[in-house]
Amino acid sequence: MTRLEIFGPDRHDPEAVPVIALAHNEANILPDFLAHYRKICRPTFLIVDDRSTDGTAELLADQPDVTVFRPLPHSHFKTDKAAWRGEIMDALCVDRWSLVPDLDEHFVPPVPLEDLLRDVDAEGAEVVLTLMVDMYGEMPLADHVYPDGSGRPLGDLFPFFDAPADFPEGYIMRPVTPKVLAANPSPPVIFNGGARHRIFYPKPQGAGPLARWVVRHRFGLDRPVNARPSWLDVRVSRKLFSGSLNCTKLGLLKWQKGMRFAGGPHKADTPLRCSEAIAAFLHYPLTRGRAGVEYIAQRGQHADDSEHYKRLLDGGALERTPVYDGSKRYAGPESLRGLIRGVPGR
């Protein structure tokens, strides 16, 4: 590997499900992350620790099913994060179903993971698109701190998400434009919605009756992933949602050697056959309160130079709870009905 070296023991298990992630100062949520994936499968964790200073690397190196990588001195997250995952997956994950979460994301399959893998193999698919479902608590965002001293696990402290709803609230699935597909042919659709979208992205302007009809009747999560969009679908998608927040991940995929993500695993430079199933990542983006938002904004290594986190600090959103009339409490995969689904007919 040209950008990474192994830190501690090599514990890779070629018979287990690879879980490839990047970590930076996330010791507070790491135990919940490991426990979640151990619950849904027999994982082999392949994790890059990006120069953490809070003990993350050491905590990971002590785990019996984790292999820790660290970047060489010349390699940095902002320029090489896609290459880090690519190097690991080229070496260890080719033609293997692999999970690619961030440390603040818990994968939820629509059916038990073993059954889902059987179904998508029968379908001939190579990737299961994964919807980022933002999770939050009843307290102001500035007070989203975990652990909080109560002993409650992560999911109990931040149990709410935005339930399915009609446009302009709720999640949608819209077509990717031809220009984007030319550079990154996977996936053919993009998900938008959730709490981040509601907080950061103003309701689409200029949505006339025709555009609203298109969104409500053709951009639902019940539509086929692989349906060919009309020119009107593409036009509405491009015009109405320009600059919106991408909630799409290639969360579960069968890796092809030489393939690369476009930064994070939202897009890939290789055509992949998409399953008609949809899974979810329960996404816990804020777990260190105001100080965590300030750190992310300063580090500038999230999407758009962490612009959305900077906007959180500039406005008053941190002082308000994200809970609203459309919030729903998560109580297991069944709670996500209308957002996730299995392979049709199976």
Beta strands, then each sheet from edge to edge (+ up, - down):
strand 1: 4-7
strand 2: 17-23
strand 3: 43-49
strand 4: 66-71
strand 5: 97-99
strand 6: 105-108
strand 7: 127-134
strand 8: 160-162
strand 9: 172-175
strand 10: 189-192
strand 11: 248-254
strand 12: 274-283
strand 13: 327-329
sheet 1: 1+ 4- 3- 2-
sheet 2: 5+ 11- 7+ 12+ 6-
sheet 3: 8+ 13-
sheet 4: 9+ 10-
end
